Amino acid sequence: MKDDDVSIGLILGMKDGIITSPFSAPFGGFHYSHEHMFYDVVFGFLSNLRDYVAGEDFKKVLITLPPDPYQVNMNAKFVNAFIRLGFNMATPDLNNWVDLKKIDGTWCKNVVEQNCRKAIKNGLAWSIITDKKSIEDAYSVILRNRKVQCRKIYMTLDDILEVNTIIPVDFFAVKDLNGNCVGSSVFYRGHKKIVQCVFMGDDTEKRNMGIMNLMYKNCFEYYKNMDFDYIDLGISCLEGEPNTGLIRFKELHNCATSLRYTFFWSP
């Protein structure tokens, strides 16, 4: 839709008669010229989208909105318009993110800093990694962590490295005194002010060493020094079911919790 200086669009993927945004990513999103789009434009676009789905005989349209730090004003308009137009809302995921402008070395609970000191006392060290072996070891830690939690991982290391040819991808590791990787994380820098944590994990049997506390602290400081405003730490749900322990852990590290919405509609 385009009207003078107002434009809005949406990229969708199609499979088995269902169109989705995203087609294969954490979330989809609308493309527009600015965040202060008139509500009537948003409502009109979604109304036209619904007519298009019906007119083309698609079975369903499914759209997941980005978390609030990406588009707080537009999210409010989209959610209201979706509901008014009769779209169905799936159980919203709980998404965590941190405002780096508020990171000053203090935590909402002293236990975070205590665990960071414990990690250093245990000989752990955090670093950004770029060599092939360290990156392979870091990915192996994430694979093991997912397996223990009975969670699937849909990207191979080659897939992640392929992303790195399009947008910058950062790999971090926490290593022990022997140089073994015991914790790792992968971040995408695909937004000029928001960095996205895609994967993070540790060796669960060594978790009491403070691995993840050290990871969070150093990653926060690293991206704050790079002048990013937010880190999107992703959802803390599995098919809408909250992981209460993970939410609590992230909130201990000064993360906010907000909703990530998914809407769908069938003719």
C-alpha distance (Angstrom), angle and dihedral (degrees) to the residues before:
residue distance angle dihedral
M1 . . .
K2 3.81 . .
D3 3.80 129.6 .
D4 3.80 116.7 169.7
D5 3.84 104.2 -61.7
V6 3.82 93.5 -8.2
S7 3.80 118.1 94.4
I8 3.78 134.5 159.7
G9 3.79 133.5 173.5
L10 3.79 144.2 166.4
I11 3.81 132.0 -147.1
L12 3.81 114.9 -145.2
G13 3.78 137.1 179.7
M14 3.79 124.1 -143.0
K15 3.80 130.8 -143.4
D16 3.80 130.2 158.3
G17 3.78 92.5 -9.9
I18 3.82 94.0 -53.0
I19 3.79 121.9 112.1
T20 3.78 117.9 -154.2
S21 3.77 141.6 -179.3
P22 2.92 112.0 -129.7
F23 3.78 100.5 32.1
S24 3.82 92.1 -171.7
A25 3.81 115.1 -6.7
P26 3.82 140.2 80.1
F27 3.79 91.8 -87.3
G28 3.78 142.2 -9.6
G29 3.72 128.8 -135.0
F30 3.75 149.0 -167.1
H31 3.77 122.0 -107.4
Y32 3.78 117.0 -134.5
S33 3.77 140.0 154.7
H34 3.83 98.0 -113.6
E35 3.83 142.8 -6.1
H36 3.80 94.2 -111.1
M37 3.77 95.4 70.4
F38 3.82 113.7 154.2
Y39 3.79 112.1 -99.1
D40 3.81 90.2 -128.4
V41 3.81 89.6 60.4
V42 3.82 91.0 52.7
F43 3.80 92.3 47.0
G44 3.80 92.2 46.5
F45 3.80 92.9 49.5
L46 3.81 93.2 51.8
S47 3.79 90.6 45.8
N48 3.82 89.6 53.2
L49 3.80 89.7 46.5
R50 3.78 91.0 55.0
D51 3.82 90.5 49.8
Y52 3.80 90.3 48.8
V53 3.82 92.6 52.2
A54 3.80 90.9 50.5
G55 3.80 93.8 43.7
E56 3.79 94.1 50.9
D57 3.83 92.7 46.6
F58 3.80 95.3 -121.0
K59 3.79 114.7 165.7
K60 3.79 95.4 -135.4
V61 3.79 146.1 -16.7
L62 3.81 117.6 -139.0
I63 3.82 123.1 -171.5
T64 3.82 130.3 179.8
L65 3.80 114.8 -164.0
P66 3.82 122.8 -143.2
P67 3.81 119.3 -104.5
D68 3.81 116.2 -88.1
P69 3.84 99.0 -94.6
Y70 3.79 88.8 67.4
Q71 3.81 97.4 52.2
V72 3.79 115.6 -8.7
N73 3.84 96.1 164.5
M74 3.78 95.0 45.3
N75 3.80 92.9 44.7
A76 3.80 90.3 58.6
K77 3.81 90.7 51.4
F78 3.80 94.5 44.5
V79 3.82 94.4 48.7
N80 3.79 92.3 49.8
A81 3.81 92.7 46.3
F82 3.81 93.7 46.3
I83 3.80 91.1 54.1
R84 3.81 94.7 44.2
L85 3.81 90.5 50.9
G86 3.79 93.0 53.3
F87 3.79 100.3 -105.0
N88 3.79 114.9 153.5
M89 3.80 119.4 -120.3
A90 3.80 120.7 -140.0
T91 3.79 118.2 -145.8
P92 3.82 102.3 -71.3
D93 3.78 116.4 -116.7
L94 3.80 119.2 -126.0
N95 3.79 109.0 -119.4
N96 3.81 126.5 -167.2
W97 3.76 128.1 -151.3
V98 3.79 138.3 160.9
D99 3.80 129.4 -134.9
L100 3.81 102.5 -136.2
K101 3.80 91.6 -163.1
K102 3.80 86.9 70.1
I103 3.81 96.2 48.5
D104 3.81 106.6 107.8
G105 3.79 104.1 149.9
T106 3.78 96.3 -84.5
W107 3.80 125.4 106.5
C108 3.78 133.1 -156.0
K109 3.83 87.7 -117.2
N110 3.83 126.0 35.7
V111 3.80 90.1 -139.9
V112 3.82 90.0 79.5
E113 3.80 94.1 62.5
Q114 3.80 90.5 40.4
N115 3.80 90.0 56.0
C116 3.80 91.5 47.3
R117 3.80 89.4 54.9
K118 3.81 88.9 47.2
A119 3.81 90.4 53.1
I120 3.80 92.1 52.4
K121 3.81 90.5 45.6
N122 3.81 87.7 52.9
G123 3.80 88.9 56.5
L124 3.80 97.2 -105.7
A125 3.78 120.3 149.7
W126 3.83 131.5 -170.3
S127 3.79 123.3 -143.9
I128 3.77 144.2 156.7
I129 3.80 108.8 -109.6
T130 3.80 130.6 -150.5
D131 3.82 107.2 160.8
K132 3.79 119.2 101.1
K133 3.81 98.5 -119.3
S134 3.82 94.3 49.1
I135 3.80 90.7 48.8
E136 3.82 91.1 49.4
D137 3.82 90.4 48.9
A138 3.81 90.5 48.6
Y139 3.80 91.7 52.1
S140 3.82 90.4 48.4
V141 3.81 90.2 56.4
I142 3.81 90.1 52.9
L143 3.82 90.5 48.8
R144 3.81 91.8 51.5
N145 3.78 91.6 46.4
R146 3.81 91.9 52.1
K147 3.80 91.5 47.4
V148 3.82 92.5 53.0
Q149 3.82 89.4 50.9
C150 3.83 92.5 45.6
R151 3.79 89.9 -121.1
K152 3.77 123.3 140.9
I153 3.77 124.0 -128.6
Y154 3.78 115.2 -148.2
M155 3.81 100.2 -168.8
T156 3.78 127.9 71.2
L157 3.78 120.0 -148.6
D158 3.80 88.0 -104.1
D159 3.81 88.9 55.6
I160 3.80 90.7 53.9
L161 3.80 92.1 47.0
E162 3.80 88.6 50.6
V163 3.82 88.8 56.6
N164 3.80 86.8 54.0
T165 3.82 88.7 65.4
I166 3.82 88.4 62.0
I167 3.83 105.0 34.1
P168 3.82 131.0 7.5
V169 3.82 114.3 -85.8
D170 3.80 120.6 -164.7
F171 3.81 125.1 -156.3
F172 3.81 121.6 -160.6
A173 3.79 131.0 -174.2
V174 3.77 139.2 -169.6
K175 3.81 108.7 -150.8
D176 3.79 132.3 -171.3
L177 3.81 127.4 -130.9
N178 3.81 90.7 -82.0
G179 3.79 92.7 53.8
N180 3.80 94.0 -106.6
C181 3.79 116.2 147.2
V182 3.82 109.1 -120.9
G183 3.81 98.8 164.3
S184 3.79 135.5 21.9
S185 3.78 144.6 172.3
V186 3.80 139.7 -168.6
F187 3.80 124.0 -149.6
Y188 3.81 132.5 -173.2
R189 3.80 121.5 -145.3
G190 3.80 97.8 -159.6
H191 3.81 96.8 132.2
K192 3.78 126.9 59.7
K193 3.82 94.3 -129.1
I194 3.83 105.7 17.9
V195 3.79 126.2 63.5
Q196 3.80 117.9 -161.5
C197 3.80 125.5 -141.9
V198 3.79 105.1 -143.6
F199 3.81 101.7 171.9
M200 3.79 133.9 11.7
G201 3.78 130.7 164.1
D202 3.79 147.7 143.1
D203 3.77 139.9 -156.7
T204 3.78 97.2 -85.1
E205 3.81 95.0 -150.0
K206 3.83 88.2 61.6
R207 3.80 96.2 42.5
N208 3.82 94.1 112.8
M209 3.82 88.8 67.7
G210 3.81 90.9 78.3
I211 3.81 96.2 -108.9
M212 3.79 98.1 149.2
N213 3.80 94.2 41.0
L214 3.80 88.3 57.9
M215 3.81 90.5 45.5
Y216 3.81 94.5 51.9
K217 3.79 94.7 45.4
N218 3.78 95.6 50.0
C219 3.81 96.2 41.3
F220 3.81 90.3 51.0
E221 3.81 91.4 51.1
Y222 3.81 92.4 44.2
Y223 3.80 95.1 55.6
K224 3.80 93.8 38.4
N225 3.81 87.6 57.7
M226 3.82 88.3 50.7
D227 3.85 88.0 57.5
F228 3.79 97.1 -112.8
D229 3.81 114.3 152.4
Y230 3.81 100.8 -152.1
I231 3.77 143.4 17.5
D232 3.79 115.1 -148.2
L233 3.81 104.4 -148.6
G234 3.78 93.8 -175.0
I235 3.77 133.9 -127.0
S236 3.80 124.0 -33.1
C237 3.79 94.3 -154.1
L238 3.76 139.3 88.6
E239 3.81 110.7 -145.3
G240 3.80 89.7 -25.1
E241 3.83 95.6 -47.7
P242 3.84 109.1 121.6
N243 3.79 120.9 -126.2
T244 3.79 95.0 -140.0
G245 3.80 95.1 -170.9
L246 3.81 92.4 52.5
I247 3.80 92.1 47.2
R248 3.80 90.4 50.9
F249 3.81 91.2 48.3
K250 3.78 92.9 51.4
E251 3.80 92.9 45.8
L252 3.83 89.4 52.2
H253 3.80 85.0 60.5
N254 3.83 92.4 57.0
C255 3.80 94.9 -96.1
A256 3.78 122.2 151.3
T257 3.80 121.9 -135.1
S258 3.79 120.7 -140.5
L259 3.79 138.3 156.4
R260 3.79 127.7 -87.9
Y261 3.79 108.2 -157.4
T262 3.80 130.8 -147.8
F263 3.81 121.8 -170.3
F264 3.79 130.4 -175.1
W265 3.80 137.5 -178.9
S266 3.80 135.0 -171.3
P267 3.83 125.2 -165.1
